[in-house]
Amino acid sequence: MKLIRSFVFVVALFMAGTINAQVAKHTFALSDNAFLLDGKPFQIISGEMHYTRVPREAWRQRMKMAKAMGLNTIGTYVFWNVHEPQKGHYDFTGNNDIAEFVKIAKEEGLWVVLRPSPYVCAEWEFGGYPYWLEKEQGLQVRSKEPKYLEAYHKYIMAVGKQLAPLQINHGGNILMVQIENEYGSYGADKEYLALNRKMFIEAGFDGLLYTCDPDVAVKDGHLPGLLPAINGVDNVAKVKRIINENHGGKGPYYIAEWYPAWFDWWGTKHHTVPAEQYLPKLDSVLAAGISINMYMFHGGTTRGFMNGANYNDSAPYEPQVSSYDYDAPLDEAGNATDKFMKFRAVIKKHLPAGETLPEVPAAKPAMEIPAIHFTQTFGLFDHLPAAKLSARPQTFEDLSQAYGFVLYRTIVNGGKKGTLKIDGLRDYGIIYINGKRVGILDRRLKQDSMQLVLPKGKVKIEILVENLGRINFGPYLLKNKKGITGKVLFNNTELKNWYSYGLPLNTLSLSGKTLETGSGKPVIKKATFNIKKPADTYLDLRNWGKGIVWVNGHNLGRYWGIGPQQTIYLPAEWLKAGNNEIEILELIKTDQNVVSGLTKPILSELKPL
């Protein structure tokens, strides 16, 4: 028996040694001028790529492309509103499995710079904050307000359980972790920043922490004792000067966001910038030994209802489009662009001696899909949930609804004409009188009122309101409630007794009778199409009006005829050989009945609707 026990003990020691050998631990530290990986200078050449914007099935392919361009690191935010969509309910599964994303990066030979600040901006709904923070009376984001700190603390503890074990000092591949995000553009409370650091450490993030801010905001957004990184600056002398001024006269030097192009919003042109404008800057930064993170290396797609919006006192409300192509080096489908190849050539010049780059993988195949004719049409208003009756319209937050639509309905006495005014329309309202569409109010255009003629007798007024995306940047982060947020007036008299129907459209459950086209009310079209072999495609919606597309249950995002985006990217990973289901919610051009697939996107058309 003693002999057996001794044998078991020896085997256990051997296995433990094998496991420890497999989990090779590294060190990552700062010197006065460089990052040190295992004690040797290391230049971070990183590209931002968000797990939420790429199908999980395609994460590895995108990372192989990153390696082929010469990147050694991936940067990513962590999005609070996808991980805690309702208070206390966490989700780290499927496309939200950030830990698996990090592990795949390690398998592909890539380090990770992690950005789990509760606020991310990122052209993402509410800047990453969950909608339910708006329901907490008195809560103030990005502050020492107790309700915010309590919610923040619980969330970051949950994130720490997922990701703290994957830090480099624990045998993982996360090099360093960012606290807050461009806080200097918002505030200057160093005590608040110190609380951030304390919570991160409590959550298990005990490696290298840093802050990042644009240009002059570094002074306000930096917490003494942490590495300050800079965004949007690529002049070598300026980068070094600003970081030196805020870090005791020393480096290392890290450009946490270097912008190779820009994002799009509805009703404006598609943003593109030639690679040639960036090549000398990239070359000089790498030659100087400065570390860099390209924002974005690969943008992907902001699917579902997760796009954000910009707004301030001098600019209109600007909701962002679903495509996050960004004119990035890797396009929306994950293929190398001209910019990719030219950036690759610059990076190749600065590789350490003896290192080579992998060959660039071939472009993914793309296919056309012949015309799909919709065989079923369902009325959105025929599939309403139970209503909530109140004197005034209920906001999305009142209804515990994050995204999608709310239908408001009331009955008034007719036989008069006048001005309908909606106080606080957030963000796009379609007006119906006795079931007939009579007008549209669009927050982008600062529209909040219209002239109406009410027929005699009892009149049914309906207002379908779409949340086009909560503000993700600037001073109005806590003025983000959605729906009708104030009074509805007719000829300056408040209309009361509203039924509010929540339509989050998380899933579609369509049954019952189908409609003839031409009703004018919002419709959901449904069809089946057959393909032999899945490949990427772009659904052509140029003849449609405004709405949402689902394929095989996946919400692919919004389309809107005003452009610039006129197609929706459909990834091969979400298609299957044989029959596939497509559903389209169309709000405006309800007679449309055909859609097809193209081999290339259309991101550059603008037209009135």
HUPE-V519079 format. One record per helix or strand. SS is the DSSP state (@ for helix, = for strand). FROM is the first residue (numbers start at 0). TO is the last residue. If there is no record, write none. Layout:
<<SS/FROM/TO> <SS/FROM/TO>>
This chain:
<<@/1/21> <=/27/29> <=/34/36> <=/39/41> <=/44/48> <@/50/52> <@/55/68> <=/72/76> <@/79/82> <=/85/85> <=/88/88> <@/93/95> <@/97/106> <=/110/114> <=/123/123> <@/124/127> <@/130/134> <@/145/165> <=/166/166> <@/167/169> <=/173/177> <@/182/184> <@/189/201> <=/207/213> <@/214/220> <=/226/230> <@/235/245> <=/253/257> <=/264/264> <@/275/286> <=/290/297> <=/300/300> <=/306/306> <=/308/311> <=/314/319> <=/322/322> <=/329/329> <=/335/335> <@/337/348> <=/365/365> <=/368/372> <=/375/378> <@/379/381> <=/387/389> <=/404/412> <=/415/421> <=/424/425> <=/427/432> <=/435/441> <@/442/444> <=/448/453> <=/457/465> <=/470/470> <=/482/483> <=/487/489> <=/492/493> <=/497/502> <=/522/530> <=/535/539> <=/545/550> <=/553/559> <=/566/569> <@/571/573> <=/577/585> <=/593/597>>
